[in-house]
Amino acid sequence: MFSKFTRPASTLDKAIVASVTAMLAMNIFVLSQQLQAAPQVALSHSAASAQQA
């Protein structure tokens, strides 16, 4: 049934793998940026609300 897995990957297959890998890398990069920015955003909001009070 799945005996054709032994053939080498085509150019399209390699392009698909490269595209998915690039999208995953970009998502991980953006997520890490958001996680690093979250404490700074929280501190800036609490500082701004403390100044208004």
CHARMM internal coordinates of N, CA and C (Angstrom, degrees):
IC EDIT
DIST 1 N 1 CA 1.4422
DIST 1 CA 1 C 1.5338
ANGL 1 N 1 CA 1 C 110.34
DIST 1 C 2 N 1.3396
ANGL 1 CA 1 C 2 N 117.13
DIHE 1 N 1 CA 1 C 2 N -51.88
DIST 2 N 2 CA 1.4552
ANGL 1 C 2 N 2 CA 121.01
DIHE 1 CA 1 C 2 N 2 CA 178.96
DIST 2 CA 2 C 1.5296
ANGL 2 N 2 CA 2 C 110.72
DIHE 1 C 2 N 2 CA 2 C -109.97
DIST 2 C 3 N 1.2880
ANGL 2 CA 2 C 3 N 117.05
DIHE 2 N 2 CA 2 C 3 N 46.54
DIST 3 N 3 CA 1.4562
ANGL 2 C 3 N 3 CA 120.34
DIHE 2 CA 2 C 3 N 3 CA -175.31
DIST 3 CA 3 C 1.5222
ANGL 3 N 3 CA 3 C 113.20
DIHE 2 C 3 N 3 CA 3 C -84.64
DIST 3 C 4 N 1.3213
ANGL 3 CA 3 C 4 N 118.81
DIHE 3 N 3 CA 3 C 4 N -3.43
DIST 4 N 4 CA 1.4639
ANGL 3 C 4 N 4 CA 121.02
DIHE 3 CA 3 C 4 N 4 CA -176.95
DIST 4 CA 4 C 1.5230
ANGL 4 N 4 CA 4 C 112.51
DIHE 3 C 4 N 4 CA 4 C -96.15
DIST 4 C 5 N 1.3340
ANGL 4 CA 4 C 5 N 118.14
DIHE 4 N 4 CA 4 C 5 N 16.91
DIST 5 N 5 CA 1.4573
ANGL 4 C 5 N 5 CA 120.74
DIHE 4 CA 4 C 5 N 5 CA 178.17
DIST 5 CA 5 C 1.5236
ANGL 5 N 5 CA 5 C 112.40
DIHE 4 C 5 N 5 CA 5 C -77.23
DIST 5 C 6 N 1.3023
ANGL 5 CA 5 C 6 N 117.68
DIHE 5 N 5 CA 5 C 6 N -10.40
DIST 6 N 6 CA 1.4538
ANGL 5 C 6 N 6 CA 120.42
DIHE 5 CA 5 C 6 N 6 CA -176.83
DIST 6 CA 6 C 1.5263
ANGL 6 N 6 CA 6 C 112.91
DIHE 5 C 6 N 6 CA 6 C -83.13
DIST 6 C 7 N 1.3229
ANGL 6 CA 6 C 7 N 118.08
DIHE 6 N 6 CA 6 C 7 N -8.33
DIST 7 N 7 CA 1.4661
ANGL 6 C 7 N 7 CA 119.38
DIHE 6 CA 6 C 7 N 7 CA 179.96
DIST 7 CA 7 C 1.5272
ANGL 7 N 7 CA 7 C 109.63
DIHE 6 C 7 N 7 CA 7 C -74.58
DIST 7 C 8 N 1.3163
ANGL 7 CA 7 C 8 N 117.61
DIHE 7 N 7 CA 7 C 8 N 151.24
DIST 8 N 8 CA 1.4804
ANGL 7 C 8 N 8 CA 120.10
DIHE 7 CA 7 C 8 N 8 CA -179.53
DIST 8 CA 8 C 1.5319
ANGL 8 N 8 CA 8 C 111.03
DIHE 7 C 8 N 8 CA 8 C -68.64
DIST 8 C 9 N 1.3174
ANGL 8 CA 8 C 9 N 115.03
DIHE 8 N 8 CA 8 C 9 N 155.00
DIST 9 N 9 CA 1.4579
ANGL 8 C 9 N 9 CA 120.71
DIHE 8 CA 8 C 9 N 9 CA -178.44
DIST 9 CA 9 C 1.5232
ANGL 9 N 9 CA 9 C 110.26
DIHE 8 C 9 N 9 CA 9 C -71.21
DIST 9 C 10 N 1.3265
ANGL 9 CA 9 C 10 N 115.60
DIHE 9 N 9 CA 9 C 10 N 139.13
DIST 10 N 10 CA 1.4602
ANGL 9 C 10 N 10 CA 120.12
DIHE 9 CA 9 C 10 N 10 CA 178.35
DIST 10 CA 10 C 1.5291
ANGL 10 N 10 CA 10 C 109.77
DIHE 9 C 10 N 10 CA 10 C -81.17
DIST 10 C 11 N 1.3167
ANGL 10 CA 10 C 11 N 115.30
DIHE 10 N 10 CA 10 C 11 N 174.07
DIST 11 N 11 CA 1.4663
ANGL 10 C 11 N 11 CA 120.35
DIHE 10 CA 10 C 11 N 11 CA 178.34
DIST 11 CA 11 C 1.5225
ANGL 11 N 11 CA 11 C 110.60
DIHE 10 C 11 N 11 CA 11 C -63.27
DIST 11 C 12 N 1.3200
ANGL 11 CA 11 C 12 N 116.39
DIHE 11 N 11 CA 11 C 12 N -37.64
DIST 12 N 12 CA 1.4656
ANGL 11 C 12 N 12 CA 120.08
DIHE 11 CA 11 C 12 N 12 CA 178.16
DIST 12 CA 12 C 1.5209
ANGL 12 N 12 CA 12 C 110.76
DIHE 11 C 12 N 12 CA 12 C -65.12
DIST 12 C 13 N 1.3096
ANGL 12 CA 12 C 13 N 117.48
DIHE 12 N 12 CA 12 C 13 N -41.28
DIST 13 N 13 CA 1.4651
ANGL 12 C 13 N 13 CA 120.65
DIHE 12 CA 12 C 13 N 13 CA 177.71
DIST 13 CA 13 C 1.5297
ANGL 13 N 13 CA 13 C 111.01
DIHE 12 C 13 N 13 CA 13 C -60.44
DIST 13 C 14 N 1.3130
ANGL 13 CA 13 C 14 N 116.14
DIHE 13 N 13 CA 13 C 14 N -43.09
DIST 14 N 14 CA 1.4670
ANGL 13 C 14 N 14 CA 120.29
DIHE 13 CA 13 C 14 N 14 CA 179.38
DIST 14 CA 14 C 1.5233
ANGL 14 N 14 CA 14 C 111.06
DIHE 13 C 14 N 14 CA 14 C -65.94
DIST 14 C 15 N 1.3312
ANGL 14 CA 14 C 15 N 117.18
DIHE 14 N 14 CA 14 C 15 N -37.54
DIST 15 N 15 CA 1.4618
ANGL 14 C 15 N 15 CA 120.63
DIHE 14 CA 14 C 15 N 15 CA 178.42
DIST 15 CA 15 C 1.5256
ANGL 15 N 15 CA 15 C 111.11
DIHE 14 C 15 N 15 CA 15 C -66.94
DIST 15 C 16 N 1.3178
ANGL 15 CA 15 C 16 N 116.87
DIHE 15 N 15 CA 15 C 16 N -37.59
DIST 16 N 16 CA 1.4670
ANGL 15 C 16 N 16 CA 120.61
DIHE 15 CA 15 C 16 N 16 CA 178.31
DIST 16 CA 16 C 1.5191
ANGL 16 N 16 CA 16 C 110.48
DIHE 15 C 16 N 16 CA 16 C -65.02
DIST 16 C 17 N 1.3176
ANGL 16 CA 16 C 17 N 116.51
DIHE 16 N 16 CA 16 C 17 N -44.54
DIST 17 N 17 CA 1.4641
ANGL 16 C 17 N 17 CA 120.60
DIHE 16 CA 16 C 17 N 17 CA 179.39
DIST 17 CA 17 C 1.5241
ANGL 17 N 17 CA 17 C 110.17
DIHE 16 C 17 N 17 CA 17 C -63.62
DIST 17 C 18 N 1.3339
ANGL 17 CA 17 C 18 N 117.17
DIHE 17 N 17 CA 17 C 18 N -41.76
DIST 18 N 18 CA 1.4638
ANGL 17 C 18 N 18 CA 120.31
DIHE 17 CA 17 C 18 N 18 CA 179.06
DIST 18 CA 18 C 1.5288
ANGL 18 N 18 CA 18 C 110.81
DIHE 17 C 18 N 18 CA 18 C -64.36
DIST 18 C 19 N 1.3233
ANGL 18 CA 18 C 19 N 117.38
DIHE 18 N 18 CA 18 C 19 N -39.98
DIST 19 N 19 CA 1.4618
ANGL 18 C 19 N 19 CA 121.33
DIHE 18 CA 18 C 19 N 19 CA -179.51
DIST 19 CA 19 C 1.5233
ANGL 19 N 19 CA 19 C 111.43
DIHE 18 C 19 N 19 CA 19 C -66.41
DIST 19 C 20 N 1.3126
ANGL 19 CA 19 C 20 N 116.88
DIHE 19 N 19 CA 19 C 20 N -45.34
DIST 20 N 20 CA 1.4711
ANGL 19 C 20 N 20 CA 120.39
DIHE 19 CA 19 C 20 N 20 CA 179.65
DIST 20 CA 20 C 1.5216
ANGL 20 N 20 CA 20 C 110.36
DIHE 19 C 20 N 20 CA 20 C -64.91
DIST 20 C 21 N 1.3269
ANGL 20 CA 20 C 21 N 116.71
DIHE 20 N 20 CA 20 C 21 N -40.31
DIST 21 N 21 CA 1.4653
ANGL 20 C 21 N 21 CA 120.51
DIHE 20 CA 20 C 21 N 21 CA 178.08
DIST 21 CA 21 C 1.5194
ANGL 21 N 21 CA 21 C 111.14
DIHE 20 C 21 N 21 CA 21 C -63.07
DIST 21 C 22 N 1.3244
ANGL 21 CA 21 C 22 N 117.09
DIHE 21 N 21 CA 21 C 22 N -41.71
DIST 22 N 22 CA 1.4657
ANGL 21 C 22 N 22 CA 120.58
DIHE 21 CA 21 C 22 N 22 CA 179.00
DIST 22 CA 22 C 1.5239
ANGL 22 N 22 CA 22 C 110.99
DIHE 21 C 22 N 22 CA 22 C -65.55
DIST 22 C 23 N 1.3249
ANGL 22 CA 22 C 23 N 117.88
DIHE 22 N 22 CA 22 C 23 N -40.06
DIST 23 N 23 CA 1.4642
ANGL 22 C 23 N 23 CA 120.41
DIHE 22 CA 22 C 23 N 23 CA 178.61
DIST 23 CA 23 C 1.5250
ANGL 23 N 23 CA 23 C 111.32
DIHE 22 C 23 N 23 CA 23 C -65.54
DIST 23 C 24 N 1.3351
ANGL 23 CA 23 C 24 N 116.85
DIHE 23 N 23 CA 23 C 24 N -41.50
DIST 24 N 24 CA 1.4645
ANGL 23 C 24 N 24 CA 119.81
DIHE 23 CA 23 C 24 N 24 CA 177.48
DIST 24 CA 24 C 1.5258
ANGL 24 N 24 CA 24 C 111.47
DIHE 23 C 24 N 24 CA 24 C -63.76
DIST 24 C 25 N 1.3216
ANGL 24 CA 24 C 25 N 116.62
DIHE 24 N 24 CA 24 C 25 N -41.74
DIST 25 N 25 CA 1.4643
ANGL 24 C 25 N 25 CA 120.26
DIHE 24 CA 24 C 25 N 25 CA 179.34
DIST 25 CA 25 C 1.5283
ANGL 25 N 25 CA 25 C 110.64
DIHE 24 C 25 N 25 CA 25 C -63.08
DIST 25 C 26 N 1.3244
ANGL 25 CA 25 C 26 N 116.63
DIHE 25 N 25 CA 25 C 26 N -42.54
DIST 26 N 26 CA 1.4634
ANGL 25 C 26 N 26 CA 120.08
DIHE 25 CA 25 C 26 N 26 CA 179.66
DIST 26 CA 26 C 1.5296
ANGL 26 N 26 CA 26 C 111.08
DIHE 25 C 26 N 26 CA 26 C -65.31
DIST 26 C 27 N 1.3298
ANGL 26 CA 26 C 27 N 117.00
DIHE 26 N 26 CA 26 C 27 N -40.78
DIST 27 N 27 CA 1.4650
ANGL 26 C 27 N 27 CA 120.00
DIHE 26 CA 26 C 27 N 27 CA 178.40
DIST 27 CA 27 C 1.5244
ANGL 27 N 27 CA 27 C 111.49
DIHE 26 C 27 N 27 CA 27 C -63.70
DIST 27 C 28 N 1.3160
ANGL 27 CA 27 C 28 N 117.59
DIHE 27 N 27 CA 27 C 28 N -41.56
DIST 28 N 28 CA 1.4679
ANGL 27 C 28 N 28 CA 120.83
DIHE 27 CA 27 C 28 N 28 CA 178.46
DIST 28 CA 28 C 1.5219
ANGL 28 N 28 CA 28 C 110.49
DIHE 27 C 28 N 28 CA 28 C -65.67
DIST 28 C 29 N 1.3342
ANGL 28 CA 28 C 29 N 116.83
DIHE 28 N 28 CA 28 C 29 N -40.35
DIST 29 N 29 CA 1.4617
ANGL 28 C 29 N 29 CA 120.86
DIHE 28 CA 28 C 29 N 29 CA 178.56
DIST 29 CA 29 C 1.5281
ANGL 29 N 29 CA 29 C 111.17
DIHE 28 C 29 N 29 CA 29 C -62.49
DIST 29 C 30 N 1.3261
ANGL 29 CA 29 C 30 N 117.15
DIHE 29 N 29 CA 29 C 30 N -46.97
DIST 30 N 30 CA 1.4692
ANGL 29 C 30 N 30 CA 120.93
DIHE 29 CA 29 C 30 N 30 CA -179.27
DIST 30 CA 30 C 1.5229
ANGL 30 N 30 CA 30 C 110.69
DIHE 29 C 30 N 30 CA 30 C -66.11
DIST 30 C 31 N 1.3200
ANGL 30 CA 30 C 31 N 117.35
DIHE 30 N 30 CA 30 C 31 N -40.06
DIST 31 N 31 CA 1.4623
ANGL 30 C 31 N 31 CA 120.25
DIHE 30 CA 30 C 31 N 31 CA 178.62
DIST 31 CA 31 C 1.5188
ANGL 31 N 31 CA 31 C 111.30
DIHE 30 C 31 N 31 CA 31 C -63.29
DIST 31 C 32 N 1.3155
ANGL 31 CA 31 C 32 N 116.91
DIHE 31 N 31 CA 31 C 32 N -40.49
DIST 32 N 32 CA 1.4638
ANGL 31 C 32 N 32 CA 118.84
DIHE 31 CA 31 C 32 N 32 CA 178.61
DIST 32 CA 32 C 1.5181
ANGL 32 N 32 CA 32 C 111.32
DIHE 31 C 32 N 32 CA 32 C -67.37
DIST 32 C 33 N 1.3241
ANGL 32 CA 32 C 33 N 117.58
DIHE 32 N 32 CA 32 C 33 N -35.03
DIST 33 N 33 CA 1.4618
ANGL 32 C 33 N 33 CA 120.60
DIHE 32 CA 32 C 33 N 33 CA 175.80
DIST 33 CA 33 C 1.5268
ANGL 33 N 33 CA 33 C 110.83
DIHE 32 C 33 N 33 CA 33 C -64.25
DIST 33 C 34 N 1.3250
ANGL 33 CA 33 C 34 N 117.10
DIHE 33 N 33 CA 33 C 34 N -41.22
DIST 34 N 34 CA 1.4619
ANGL 33 C 34 N 34 CA 120.62
DIHE 33 CA 33 C 34 N 34 CA -179.79
DIST 34 CA 34 C 1.5230
ANGL 34 N 34 CA 34 C 111.16
DIHE 33 C 34 N 34 CA 34 C -67.84
DIST 34 C 35 N 1.3187
ANGL 34 CA 34 C 35 N 116.89
DIHE 34 N 34 CA 34 C 35 N -38.10
DIST 35 N 35 CA 1.4640
ANGL 34 C 35 N 35 CA 119.38
DIHE 34 CA 34 C 35 N 35 CA -179.94
DIST 35 CA 35 C 1.5223
ANGL 35 N 35 CA 35 C 111.10
DIHE 34 C 35 N 35 CA 35 C -68.90
DIST 35 C 36 N 1.3246
ANGL 35 CA 35 C 36 N 117.59
DIHE 35 N 35 CA 35 C 36 N -33.57
DIST 36 N 36 CA 1.4606
ANGL 35 C 36 N 36 CA 120.30
DIHE 35 CA 35 C 36 N 36 CA 177.53
DIST 36 CA 36 C 1.5224
ANGL 36 N 36 CA 36 C 110.96
DIHE 35 C 36 N 36 CA 36 C -73.69
DIST 36 C 37 N 1.3177
ANGL 36 CA 36 C 37 N 117.70
DIHE 36 N 36 CA 36 C 37 N -31.17
DIST 37 N 37 CA 1.4566
ANGL 36 C 37 N 37 CA 121.19
DIHE 36 CA 36 C 37 N 37 CA -177.83
DIST 37 CA 37 C 1.5305
ANGL 37 N 37 CA 37 C 112.15
DIHE 36 C 37 N 37 CA 37 C -80.20
DIST 37 C 38 N 1.3090
ANGL 37 CA 37 C 38 N 118.57
DIHE 37 N 37 CA 37 C 38 N -22.37
DIST 38 N 38 CA 1.4618
ANGL 37 C 38 N 38 CA 121.74
DIHE 37 CA 37 C 38 N 38 CA -175.06
DIST 38 CA 38 C 1.5270
ANGL 38 N 38 CA 38 C 112.74
DIHE 37 C 38 N 38 CA 38 C -58.77
DIST 38 C 39 N 1.3265
ANGL 38 CA 38 C 39 N 120.57
DIHE 38 N 38 CA 38 C 39 N -47.95
DIST 39 N 39 CA 1.4766
ANGL 38 C 39 N 39 CA 118.57
DIHE 38 CA 38 C 39 N 39 CA 179.06
DIST 39 CA 39 C 1.5241
ANGL 39 N 39 CA 39 C 112.39
DIHE 38 C 39 N 39 CA 39 C -64.44
DIST 39 C 40 N 1.3197
ANGL 39 CA 39 C 40 N 117.48
DIHE 39 N 39 CA 39 C 40 N -35.88
DIST 40 N 40 CA 1.4617
ANGL 39 C 40 N 40 CA 120.04
DIHE 39 CA 39 C 40 N 40 CA 179.35
DIST 40 CA 40 C 1.5213
ANGL 40 N 40 CA 40 C 111.27
DIHE 39 C 40 N 40 CA 40 C -67.10
DIST 40 C 41 N 1.3195
ANGL 40 CA 40 C 41 N 116.70
DIHE 40 N 40 CA 40 C 41 N -39.41
DIST 41 N 41 CA 1.4669
ANGL 40 C 41 N 41 CA 120.67
DIHE 40 CA 40 C 41 N 41 CA 178.23
DIST 41 CA 41 C 1.5161
ANGL 41 N 41 CA 41 C 109.96
DIHE 40 C 41 N 41 CA 41 C -66.13
DIST 41 C 42 N 1.3227
ANGL 41 CA 41 C 42 N 116.97
DIHE 41 N 41 CA 41 C 42 N -41.93
DIST 42 N 42 CA 1.4640
ANGL 41 C 42 N 42 CA 120.34
DIHE 41 CA 41 C 42 N 42 CA 179.34
DIST 42 CA 42 C 1.5196
ANGL 42 N 42 CA 42 C 111.02
DIHE 41 C 42 N 42 CA 42 C -63.56
DIST 42 C 43 N 1.3230
ANGL 42 CA 42 C 43 N 117.25
DIHE 42 N 42 CA 42 C 43 N -41.24
DIST 43 N 43 CA 1.4675
ANGL 42 C 43 N 43 CA 120.42
DIHE 42 CA 42 C 43 N 43 CA 178.63
DIST 43 CA 43 C 1.5252
ANGL 43 N 43 CA 43 C 111.38
DIHE 42 C 43 N 43 CA 43 C -66.02
DIST 43 C 44 N 1.3184
ANGL 43 CA 43 C 44 N 117.03
DIHE 43 N 43 CA 43 C 44 N -39.87
DIST 44 N 44 CA 1.4729
ANGL 43 C 44 N 44 CA 119.03
DIHE 43 CA 43 C 44 N 44 CA -179.12
DIST 44 CA 44 C 1.5169
ANGL 44 N 44 CA 44 C 110.81
DIHE 43 C 44 N 44 CA 44 C -68.27
DIST 44 C 45 N 1.3403
ANGL 44 CA 44 C 45 N 118.14
DIHE 44 N 44 CA 44 C 45 N -36.06
DIST 45 N 45 CA 1.4523
ANGL 44 C 45 N 45 CA 120.19
DIHE 44 CA 44 C 45 N 45 CA 177.89
DIST 45 CA 45 C 1.5185
ANGL 45 N 45 CA 45 C 111.42
DIHE 44 C 45 N 45 CA 45 C -69.38
DIST 45 C 46 N 1.3231
ANGL 45 CA 45 C 46 N 117.65
DIHE 45 N 45 CA 45 C 46 N -39.14
DIST 46 N 46 CA 1.4631
ANGL 45 C 46 N 46 CA 119.32
DIHE 45 CA 45 C 46 N 46 CA -179.82
DIST 46 CA 46 C 1.5342
ANGL 46 N 46 CA 46 C 110.34
DIHE 45 C 46 N 46 CA 46 C -71.12
DIST 46 C 47 N 1.3126
ANGL 46 CA 46 C 47 N 117.64
DIHE 46 N 46 CA 46 C 47 N -34.31
DIST 47 N 47 CA 1.4542
ANGL 46 C 47 N 47 CA 120.36
DIHE 46 CA 46 C 47 N 47 CA 177.51
DIST 47 CA 47 C 1.5265
ANGL 47 N 47 CA 47 C 110.97
DIHE 46 C 47 N 47 CA 47 C -68.24
DIST 47 C 48 N 1.3287
ANGL 47 CA 47 C 48 N 116.61
DIHE 47 N 47 CA 47 C 48 N -39.34
DIST 48 N 48 CA 1.4627
ANGL 47 C 48 N 48 CA 120.36
DIHE 47 CA 47 C 48 N 48 CA 179.55
DIST 48 CA 48 C 1.5176
ANGL 48 N 48 CA 48 C 110.61
DIHE 47 C 48 N 48 CA 48 C -68.14
DIST 48 C 49 N 1.3245
ANGL 48 CA 48 C 49 N 118.31
DIHE 48 N 48 CA 48 C 49 N -38.66
DIST 49 N 49 CA 1.4519
ANGL 48 C 49 N 49 CA 119.77
DIHE 48 CA 48 C 49 N 49 CA 179.46
DIST 49 CA 49 C 1.5328
ANGL 49 N 49 CA 49 C 110.76
DIHE 48 C 49 N 49 CA 49 C -72.17
DIST 49 C 50 N 1.3121
ANGL 49 CA 49 C 50 N 118.22
DIHE 49 N 49 CA 49 C 50 N -31.13
DIST 50 N 50 CA 1.4646
ANGL 49 C 50 N 50 CA 120.74
DIHE 49 CA 49 C 50 N 50 CA 177.68
DIST 50 CA 50 C 1.5307
ANGL 50 N 50 CA 50 C 110.73
DIHE 49 C 50 N 50 CA 50 C -68.80
DIST 50 C 51 N 1.3080
ANGL 50 CA 50 C 51 N 117.55
DIHE 50 N 50 CA 50 C 51 N -34.56
DIST 51 N 51 CA 1.4553
ANGL 50 C 51 N 51 CA 120.69
DIHE 50 CA 50 C 51 N 51 CA 179.03
DIST 51 CA 51 C 1.5138
ANGL 51 N 51 CA 51 C 111.24
DIHE 50 C 51 N 51 CA 51 C -72.19
DIST 51 C 52 N 1.3341
ANGL 51 CA 51 C 52 N 117.41
DIHE 51 N 51 CA 51 C 52 N -30.78
DIST 52 N 52 CA 1.4601
ANGL 51 C 52 N 52 CA 120.51
DIHE 51 CA 51 C 52 N 52 CA 179.98
DIST 52 CA 52 C 1.5176
ANGL 52 N 52 CA 52 C 111.83
DIHE 51 C 52 N 52 CA 52 C -75.19
DIST 52 C 53 N 1.3131
ANGL 52 CA 52 C 53 N 117.80
DIHE 52 N 52 CA 52 C 53 N -26.39
DIST 53 N 53 CA 1.4625
ANGL 52 C 53 N 53 CA 120.80
DIHE 52 CA 52 C 53 N 53 CA -175.11
DIST 53 CA 53 C 1.5075
ANGL 53 N 53 CA 53 C 113.00
DIHE 52 C 53 N 53 CA 53 C -77.19
END
COOR INIT
IC SEED 1 N 1 CA 1 C
IC BUILD
